[in-house]
Amino acid sequence: YERSLAIREKALGPEHPDVATSLNNLAELFRATGDYARARPLFERSLANMEKALGPEHPNVATSLNNLAALFDDTGDYARARPLYERSLAIREKALGPEHPDVADSLNDLAALFYITGDYARARPLYERSLAIREKALGPEHPSLAYILAGLAATNAAGGELDTALPMLHRAIAVATPERLDALLQAEDALRRVHARAGHPELAILWGKRAVNTMQARRAGVAGLERETQRLFVESNRGTYTALADLLVAQGRIEEAQVVLQMLKEHELRDGFLRSDAKDPRSTRIELTGLERSSFARFYELREQQAALGAERRALEIKRKLGAASATDLARLEEITTRLFPELQAAMVGFLGSLNERVLAQRRPGQEVTNVKATATRLRRAVLELARSEPDSAAVGLQYYAMDDRLSIILTTPGAPPLAREVPISRQRLNEQVTRLRVLLNTAGASADERPLKQVLAELYAAMVAPIRADLEAAGARTLMVAAYDVLRYVPVAALTDGTRYLVEDFAVVSFSDSAFQLPGDSSAPEWRVAGLGLTQPIEAEGLSALPQVRAELQGILQQPGIQGQPWLDQQFNRDRLSAVLTAQRFNVLHIASHFVFTAGRPDASRLYLGDRSPLSLAEVAAQDMRFDGFDLVTFSACESAIGGGRDSHGQEMESLGAKVQNQGAQAVMATLWKVYDESTAKFMQEFYRLRAQPGTNKAEALRATQLEFIQGKVRRSSAKAYTHVYFWAPFVLMGNWR
């Protein structure tokens, strides 16, 4: 698209209608993948070109209007979208006539706007008229009918007419050929919503799984696009995954929900930073239970037949267009089009119509779901392994994910099935609390009044810990492995408080990533040999201040009993030195004290500054396949490490850093959640390494003990004032093998 646009602009001039077409095509790609910021100016320029070259009443202008309206529609700006849709419809009716297929498109899009804004009375007649036009022009079996049928069915369901909605959705599934993934996804997700509304959770889950697997296949189609475009695509479709997980949790099918959440986490982080990893989560699928597989067997048979006939029909149509089709070929094409395809679609509709009764009859109240083929998640395997190899740690897993109207918490313990707790707090409220917390910590820092800070931490404790506190105590938990989703990844869980005690005073708290392929393994190396790399100078172009305490930080670490190693500062810390350290096999800990700046979803722009002040991007780390094999811990004691930020940031950049370094060989990673104070961080790191060097102390215990010393006022500033403020001790996050 970009090359086509460049050629046309150069050959035809920037205002030619063909240039407008190229602009529109590129904008459509960005819109389809959720990259609205890049799509909008292209749509607007395309519209302006069309109006100037062809006049305001031309059908091509209507197309540009419709596409720009769709962008506003996608972003929730319905007030701007509606007049554009209405103008597009008026132009098309006048220029093309009221029965033209393009008029049906405008009617469908305007109907969808009314549906999403709750105006079902206006949406329904527009959908019905659009469907009638399409059926008359293209026939009742055309794949494009799937979109209209799904929209009309959803409108009827919203109005309480479930009996009419289901046959329409069954027909939508039948006419949507396998390559029409968008249409399939829309119809499958609509069936999930309709059955959930009708009180049929088994069928809602079945269609939710179908929708997730269709999304998996659809994601493969954007695999070659820019990482930011892929990230936005996943972000705009995350509801497909979370809605299924929510249904599964509500039915007590916690382990299946955990598999879905692991898939979502893998997608978020791969499309942000992990794209070079060999294992591609786009190939994974959510498994059906035994009952679901047996119920759906006929569906897959019909789908395979439909796919085979579709491929044969496309090949015959190409031969016909090239004038190479024989009489036998033409007869076969006619047979497929007029008899075989309609028969298959009728069989599909009949099967789906009987599916409801069969599934509901098979799933009686109290009957357990069996034969789930999905393997245990990495979190589950980690909890079980730690119960065997290090029972004294009493490790449990905690997963947090927010729905629109509630927070779901999943607790994984070694001696029982996972359990779930649901908290009636909205995603919006959680986002507001986390945003307020981040503002307090990132703007005021240590000067922030601790009263409003503790208030937010107490509110988050009430939502995230209080509902499962009794469960943790019943399980005898001592170590919490936290896997959070969305903005909850920014929460310093160790600092959550009930008003009297911080959580870390009762538990060691570590971070667990579903996308890191390594699990907590053997105990870490008995003696640490540390390669210390640091930057003390400012990066003026970035506005990054000097880090004068880095020298003392590295020297203090290397002076601790039981710690050996060597430091390299400033000009000594360059690319060659980093490469030599990674390959020397002399060290088992890499400690980097420098600025690490994140840009959400942009590994090419997320960068570590080396001692010679040159940037090293995460994209380069991936492209050069920098290996961290043999390192028990990689510490980013960095001014800006793991903080990211921005409107579209959901904490995935912090988790991606840890997962990326682990997947390239490291056992564990330590980073920070916000901009840290140079002097206190130096003291924190020295104390952490000192405590870890003591016999029998693992990384998680050393981290907790260091945090407790800060809380208790045992570590003081040069001014003799203690570092008790949350800002000083809570940003440190330990990811991976904490043993």
SULVEN-V343478 format. One record per residue. RES is the residue in one small letter. PSI is psi in whole degrees, 0 to 359 (* if undefined). OMEGA is omega in whole degrees, 0 to 359 (* if undefined). D_LAST is the distance of its C-alpha to the last C-alpha in Angstrom with 2 decimals. Layout:
BEGIN
res->{RES/RES}
psi->{PSI/PSI}
omega->{OMEGA/OMEGA}
d_last->{D_LAST/D_LAST}
END
This chain:
BEGIN
res->{y/e/r/s/l/a/i/r/e/k/a/l/g/p/e/h/p/d/v/a/t/s/l/n/n/l/a/e/l/f/r/a/t/g/d/y/a/r/a/r/p/l/f/e/r/s/l/a/n/m/e/k/a/l/g/p/e/h/p/n/v/a/t/s/l/n/n/l/a/a/l/f/d/d/t/g/d/y/a/r/a/r/p/l/y/e/r/s/l/a/i/r/e/k/a/l/g/p/e/h/p/d/v/a/d/s/l/n/d/l/a/a/l/f/y/i/t/g/d/y/a/r/a/r/p/l/y/e/r/s/l/a/i/r/e/k/a/l/g/p/e/h/p/s/l/a/y/i/l/a/g/l/a/a/t/n/a/a/g/g/e/l/d/t/a/l/p/m/l/h/r/a/i/a/v/a/t/p/e/r/l/d/a/l/l/q/a/e/d/a/l/r/r/v/h/a/r/a/g/h/p/e/l/a/i/l/w/g/k/r/a/v/n/t/m/q/a/r/r/a/g/v/a/g/l/e/r/e/t/q/r/l/f/v/e/s/n/r/g/t/y/t/a/l/a/d/l/l/v/a/q/g/r/i/e/e/a/q/v/v/l/q/m/l/k/e/h/e/l/r/d/g/f/l/r/s/d/a/k/d/p/r/s/t/r/i/e/l/t/g/l/e/r/s/s/f/a/r/f/y/e/l/r/e/q/q/a/a/l/g/a/e/r/r/a/l/e/i/k/r/k/l/g/a/a/s/a/t/d/l/a/r/l/e/e/i/t/t/r/l/f/p/e/l/q/a/a/m/v/g/f/l/g/s/l/n/e/r/v/l/a/q/r/r/p/g/q/e/v/t/n/v/k/a/t/a/t/r/l/r/r/a/v/l/e/l/a/r/s/e/p/d/s/a/a/v/g/l/q/y/y/a/m/d/d/r/l/s/i/i/l/t/t/p/g/a/p/p/l/a/r/e/v/p/i/s/r/q/r/l/n/e/q/v/t/r/l/r/v/l/l/n/t/a/g/a/s/a/d/e/r/p/l/k/q/v/l/a/e/l/y/a/a/m/v/a/p/i/r/a/d/l/e/a/a/g/a/r/t/l/m/v/a/a/y/d/v/l/r/y/v/p/v/a/a/l/t/d/g/t/r/y/l/v/e/d/f/a/v/v/s/f/s/d/s/a/f/q/l/p/g/d/s/s/a/p/e/w/r/v/a/g/l/g/l/t/q/p/i/e/a/e/g/l/s/a/l/p/q/v/r/a/e/l/q/g/i/l/q/q/p/g/i/q/g/q/p/w/l/d/q/q/f/n/r/d/r/l/s/a/v/l/t/a/q/r/f/n/v/l/h/i/a/s/h/f/v/f/t/a/g/r/p/d/a/s/r/l/y/l/g/d/r/s/p/l/s/l/a/e/v/a/a/q/d/m/r/f/d/g/f/d/l/v/t/f/s/a/c/e/s/a/i/g/g/g/r/d/s/h/g/q/e/m/e/s/l/g/a/k/v/q/n/q/g/a/q/a/v/m/a/t/l/w/k/v/y/d/e/s/t/a/k/f/m/q/e/f/y/r/l/r/a/q/p/g/t/n/k/a/e/a/l/r/a/t/q/l/e/f/i/q/g/k/v/r/r/s/s/a/k/a/y/t/h/v/y/f/w/a/p/f/v/l/m/g/n/w/r}
psi->{316/321/319/316/315/318/314/320/320/320/327/345/154/347/11/146/326/328/320/322/316/320/316/318/317/320/321/322/313/320/317/331/8/10/71/329/323/335/318/308/331/317/316/320/321/315/315/318/315/314/319/319/326/348/157/350/12/145/327/329/320/321/316/319/316/320/320/321/319/324/313/323/312/327/6/10/70/332/326/328/317/309/331/316/315/321/319/315/316/317/314/319/320/317/327/345/155/350/11/144/327/328/321/322/314/319/316/316/320/322/319/323/314/323/312/337/6/9/72/330/326/329/317/308/330/316/315/320/319/316/317/319/314/317/319/321/324/351/159/352/9/137/330/345/340/319/314/317/318/318/316/320/317/322/314/319/319/331/7/3/68/328/328/335/316/313/324/319/324/319/322/316/319/320/341/103/156/331/349/71/323/315/318/314/316/315/317/318/325/320/323/315/317/315/325/319/328/357/30/74/327/315/324/318/317/312/332/321/318/317/318/316/325/321/321/314/322/324/327/334/343/15/329/0/172/152/319/321/318/320/316/325/312/318/320/346/14/334/332/321/312/328/320/315/320/318/317/318/317/333/7/11/66/319/324/321/321/324/316/317/323/319/315/316/316/319/315/313/325/316/349/304/343/19/338/351/149/323/121/113/349/341/350/156/151/128/151/153/172/315/318/319/315/323/328/3/315/324/313/327/313/322/318/318/319/318/318/316/322/317/319/317/318/319/319/323/323/316/320/317/329/358/20/7/132/173/324/319/314/323/320/319/317/320/316/315/317/339/305/314/311/323/319/317/321/320/322/313/318/317/313/327/328/350/319/309/320/318/316/327/325/328/92/155/132/347/132/150/128/168/40/118/344/132/162/146/167/323/316/316/323/316/316/319/319/327/329/313/334/68/332/338/338/55/138/161/140/124/136/127/142/134/178/321/5/162/130/134/127/124/124/120/159/335/7/163/156/148/157/145/138/133/127/73/135/157/320/317/318/317/320/317/316/320/316/318/314/322/314/318/326/339/307/330/225/344/354/139/125/344/307/329/313/331/315/317/325/322/319/325/317/327/323/335/313/319/339/12/315/324/320/317/322/327/353/30/141/333/126/119/109/125/101/158/157/211/348/345/341/352/127/88/324/334/358/143/146/8/342/327/147/154/324/343/344/340/148/138/123/164/139/130/126/343/356/121/344/142/157/119/226/163/150/170/138/326/132/131/108/127/112/120/129/156/127/345/156/159/90/321/334/354/26/125/166/157/74/339/357/320/313/326/309/317/319/321/314/347/354/141/136/0/128/166/193/139/152/125/148/240/336/338/89/187/320/318/317/315/319/320/319/333/355/333/17/338/151/5/133/118/114/116/95/175/131/114/128/144/120/126/7/85/336/336/348/124/145/134/123/173/333/10/16/144/145/114/157/329/322/321/319/313/323/0/50/127/141/27/140/353/120/332/136/117/128/87/71/149/322/16/139/17/323/229/182/164/323/12/135/24/357/337/322/312/326/322/309/316/320/312/323/316/348/23/335/148/321/160/138/133/186/150/342/173/120/160/129/310/314/325/321/315/321/313/320/318/320/312/324/314/321/329/348/140/136/7/123/178/319/319/320/319/312/316/322/316/321/322/322/315/321/2/18/343/126/159/174/336/7/1/141/154/57/344/141/323/325/325/346/348/347/126/126/121/142/215/101/4/*}
omega->{181/179/178/179/181/180/182/178/181/185/189/184/188/184/181/179/179/175/177/178/178/177/181/181/179/178/179/177/180/179/182/181/175/181/189/181/178/182/190/181/178/176/182/178/177/179/180/179/181/181/182/185/190/182/188/184/183/179/178/175/177/178/179/177/182/182/177/177/180/177/178/178/181/183/176/179/187/180/177/184/189/181/178/175/183/177/178/179/181/179/183/178/182/186/189/183/187/183/183/179/178/175/177/177/179/178/180/182/178/177/180/177/179/179/185/177/175/180/187/181/177/183/189/182/177/176/183/178/178/180/180/180/182/180/181/185/190/182/186/181/186/183/183/178/184/181/183/180/179/179/180/179/179/178/179/180/179/177/177/182/183/182/178/183/186/178/178/180/175/178/178/178/184/184/180/181/187/181/178/187/180/180/178/181/180/182/180/179/176/176/176/181/183/181/176/179/181/181/178/186/181/180/177/179/180/180/174/177/177/181/178/180/174/177/178/179/180/179/179/180/178/186/184/183/180/182/180/178/177/180/181/178/179/181/183/182/183/181/177/181/185/178/178/179/180/177/181/178/181/179/179/181/192/184/176/177/180/177/180/180/176/177/180/180/178/182/181/187/177/182/175/188/193/192/182/182/185/182/184/183/178/182/183/179/174/185/173/173/178/179/180/180/181/179/188/185/181/178/182/175/180/178/179/177/179/179/180/178/179/179/179/180/179/179/179/178/177/178/180/180/180/181/184/183/176/177/178/178/182/178/179/178/178/180/179/186/189/183/189/180/177/179/178/181/178/178/178/179/179/179/182/178/180/184/183/184/183/180/181/178/181/183/179/179/179/180/182/175/183/175/173/186/184/179/179/179/179/179/179/180/179/180/181/180/180/176/180/190/181/185/181/180/180/185/175/179/176/176/180/170/187/169/183/188/181/175/176/178/177/180/178/178/184/189/184/175/177/176/183/172/179/185/183/175/186/175/180/180/177/178/179/180/181/178/178/179/182/178/180/184/185/180/182/179/183/179/181/174/183/182/176/178/179/178/178/179/178/177/178/175/181/180/192/186/184/182/181/182/179/178/178/180/179/180/183/185/174/180/180/175/191/174/182/181/176/186/177/176/178/185/173/189/181/184/177/188/174/181/179/182/172/181/183/177/180/184/164/185/177/180/178/179/177/185/175/189/178/176/175/186/182/176/184/184/183/179/181/174/194/168/182/180/185/175/177/188/178/171/189/184/181/184/181/187/176/179/187/183/182/180/180/179/181/180/180/178/185/178/181/178/179/179/173/176/184/178/170/185/171/187/177/182/179/183/180/180/179/179/180/180/183/185/189/184/177/189/174/173/176/181/182/179/184/177/173/185/180/167/188/176/184/178/178/181/178/195/171/176/178/183/177/176/174/181/173/184/175/177/178/177/180/185/180/179/178/185/178/180/178/180/178/179/169/183/172/178/194/183/183/189/172/183/177/176/182/186/184/183/180/178/183/181/178/181/180/178/180/182/182/182/176/182/174/166/185/176/183/180/171/178/183/183/178/181/188/180/188/186/181/179/177/179/180/182/178/181/178/181/178/182/179/182/179/183/175/182/177/185/181/179/179/178/180/181/178/179/179/178/177/181/183/176/181/179/187/178/175/178/179/177/185/178/183/182/179/183/187/190/188/186/190/184/178/183/176/184/184/183/*}
d_last->{50.43/49.88/51.96/54.69/54.84/55.14/57.92/59.87/59.66/60.95/63.69/64.83/63.95/61.39/63.57/64.54/63.84/61.93/59.57/59.14/58.22/55.54/54.17/54.10/52.33/49.54/49.23/49.02/46.05/44.22/45.23/44.12/40.60/40.43/41.05/43.85/43.97/45.10/47.28/49.49/51.32/52.02/53.52/55.57/56.90/57.76/59.68/61.57/62.56/63.74/65.81/67.45/68.23/69.17/70.17/68.57/69.78/68.54/66.24/63.72/63.50/62.75/59.84/58.44/58.93/57.19/54.14/53.81/54.21/51.43/49.06/50.01/49.65/46.09/45.13/46.83/49.82/52.37/55.13/55.23/54.75/57.60/60.60/59.41/59.17/62.59/64.20/62.77/64.19/67.58/67.86/67.00/69.41/72.17/71.59/70.55/72.03/70.49/69.58/67.62/64.02/62.83/64.27/62.15/59.03/60.02/60.78/57.42/55.50/57.55/57.10/53.31/53.46/55.55/53.18/50.07/52.00/53.16/56.79/57.13/60.93/61.19/58.49/60.02/63.45/61.91/59.56/62.51/64.74/62.09/61.59/65.36/65.83/63.06/64.33/67.87/66.94/64.28/64.76/62.84/60.24/59.08/55.27/55.65/56.80/53.24/52.33/55.45/55.13/51.54/52.61/55.68/53.78/51.18/54.10/55.79/52.63/52.10/55.67/55.06/56.77/54.05/56.68/57.87/54.44/53.02/55.86/55.57/51.86/52.50/55.14/52.82/50.27/53.15/54.68/51.44/51.18/47.71/47.69/48.33/44.68/45.37/48.08/46.03/43.10/45.50/47.21/44.09/42.45/45.80/45.92/42.49/43.84/47.17/45.76/43.26/46.25/48.32/45.81/44.89/41.06/41.00/43.14/41.38/38.05/39.78/41.26/38.09/36.35/39.33/39.06/35.36/36.14/39.15/37.05/34.74/37.87/39.23/36.14/36.72/40.07/38.61/36.15/38.27/38.64/36.97/33.37/34.60/37.21/34.72/32.43/35.49/36.54/33.31/33.45/37.06/36.30/33.04/35.21/35.79/32.14/31.57/34.91/33.99/30.60/32.51/35.07/32.53/30.74/34.20/34.98/31.83/30.68/27.18/25.46/28.12/27.66/23.95/25.07/27.57/25.14/22.77/25.91/26.85/23.52/23.73/27.31/26.79/24.21/25.95/29.24/27.83/25.66/24.42/27.86/27.50/24.83/26.35/25.57/28.08/27.59/31.35/31.95/30.09/32.10/31.58/32.85/35.76/35.91/38.43/41.03/40.52/40.85/44.00/45.47/44.89/45.91/49.40/48.16/46.27/49.35/51.52/49.08/49.11/52.89/53.05/50.84/52.99/56.20/54.93/54.12/57.54/59.30/57.71/58.77/62.30/62.56/61.70/64.40/66.85/66.19/66.75/69.96/68.68/68.58/71.02/72.95/70.56/67.57/69.23/70.05/66.47/65.22/67.71/66.60/62.91/63.71/66.36/65.43/62.10/59.85/61.62/61.41/57.67/57.16/59.35/57.39/54.12/55.58/56.87/53.56/51.66/54.38/53.84/50.03/49.80/51.77/49.96/46.41/47.43/49.24/46.26/43.84/45.31/43.95/41.15/40.67/37.05/35.83/35.14/34.40/31.93/30.87/28.00/24.71/21.74/19.95/16.55/15.35/17.01/15.63/11.98/12.90/14.78/12.34/9.67/12.81/13.63/10.67/8.93/11.99/11.61/9.21/12.34/11.03/14.07/15.22/17.90/20.28/23.10/26.21/29.62/33.01/36.29/36.91/33.64/29.87/28.05/24.76/23.04/20.69/18.78/17.98/17.49/20.81/23.22/24.33/23.18/25.44/26.85/28.37/30.85/31.71/35.16/34.34/35.46/33.54/36.02/35.27/31.52/32.22/34.53/32.02/29.28/31.95/33.20/29.77/29.27/32.80/32.33/29.20/30.38/33.98/34.22/30.73/30.58/34.29/33.89/35.23/32.32/34.57/34.76/31.10/30.09/32.63/30.96/27.50/29.16/30.88/27.68/26.10/29.19/28.68/24.93/23.77/26.92/27.82/24.64/23.98/25.75/23.86/20.46/21.94/23.48/20.22/18.65/15.87/13.40/10.89/12.88/12.02/15.24/17.32/20.50/23.66/26.51/26.79/24.34/21.65/23.18/22.57/20.25/19.07/17.62/21.22/23.07/25.31/27.75/29.98/28.85/25.03/22.35/19.76/16.93/18.90/18.11/14.78/11.54/12.29/10.54/12.62/12.87/15.52/17.74/18.96/15.89/16.45/13.01/10.83/7.09/7.60/7.16/4.99/5.74/9.38/10.82/13.23/13.24/16.51/17.20/19.91/21.23/23.62/25.64/28.74/30.87/33.95/34.99/35.52/38.97/39.65/36.67/37.28/33.91/34.20/33.41/30.08/31.46/28.36/26.28/27.75/26.81/23.27/22.66/24.65/22.91/19.41/20.88/22.65/19.68/19.59/17.26/17.20/19.56/20.82/23.72/24.82/27.25/29.08/31.59/33.88/31.65/28.96/30.68/30.10/30.87/28.40/25.58/26.56/26.71/23.23/21.80/23.78/23.86/20.83/20.93/17.89/14.21/13.87/16.52/17.57/20.55/22.58/25.37/26.99/25.52/28.10/27.68/30.54/29.75/30.08/31.26/28.98/32.09/32.46/28.83/28.43/26.60/29.09/28.86/30.17/33.61/33.59/33.70/31.77/29.32/29.09/26.36/29.13/29.49/25.78/26.27/29.74/28.88/25.76/23.81/20.94/17.52/16.71/14.85/13.15/9.45/10.36/13.78/15.00/18.31/19.63/22.75/25.72/25.96/22.63/21.85/24.88/27.38/30.03/33.49/35.34/33.72/30.13/27.77/24.41/23.84/23.94/20.75/18.84/20.69/19.49/15.81/16.79/19.21/17.06/14.38/17.34/18.69/15.89/13.03/9.40/9.03/11.94/13.01/16.63/19.14/21.26/24.45/26.35/24.84/26.87/26.92/27.20/24.68/22.01/22.66/22.17/19.04/17.35/18.67/17.39/13.83/13.77/15.63/13.34/10.16/12.56/13.27/12.53/9.94/8.33/4.75/5.51/6.58/8.47/9.92/11.07/12.62/14.20/15.67/17.08/18.57/20.23/21.83/22.97/24.46/26.32/24.91/24.55/27.97/29.84/32.42/34.92/33.31/32.45/29.01/26.48/26.25/27.16/24.71/25.46/23.73/20.32/19.73/19.76/16.26/14.23/10.60/10.75/8.98/5.58/3.82/0.00}
END
